[in-house]
Amino acid sequence: IVPATDFWRAEEYHQRYFDKHSGHYSCHFMRGWVPAEGEAAKQA
C-alpha cells in the first residue's frame, strides 16, 4: 500500500448522482438473490 497522491474532486454534476437521478439503476451487476450475512465473504 502506498500513500495517497493528489485527489481530484469530480464536477458538481457528478456529485450524489444516484440521489439526483433516482430513476437510474444503482448497480451495474444485478443478482436475483442476496447472500445471507457473512456468505459474501465466504464466496470471495
N, C-alpha and C positions, 0 to 999 in steps of 0.2 A: 504494500500500500504506500502510495506517495502522497505528499501534501497536496491540497487543492491549489489550483492556479487561479487565474482571473475568472470571474463569474460574469457572464453577460446576460442580464435580465432581458426576457423577451418583451416585445412591444405590448402596450396595454391591451390591444385587441386579442392577444393570446392568453391573457391572464384570466383565470376562472372560467375557461371556455365552456366546460360542461354545465356550469351554473347558468351561464348566459344562453346556452343552446341546448336546453334540456330535451328537445325532440331528437337529438342525435344519439347514436349508440355510445355507450361509455366504455366498452371493452371490445377490442378487435377480435378477441377469441371468445366465442360463446360456447358454453357447455350445457348439456342437458341435465347435469347433476351438480351438486355442491358437495365437496368432500366433508365428511364429519370432522369435527375439530381434531387436529393432530394428524389426520390422514394425508393432507397435502405434504407435510414434512416427510412422511414415510415414503411417498412416491418420488421425491426429489433425488 
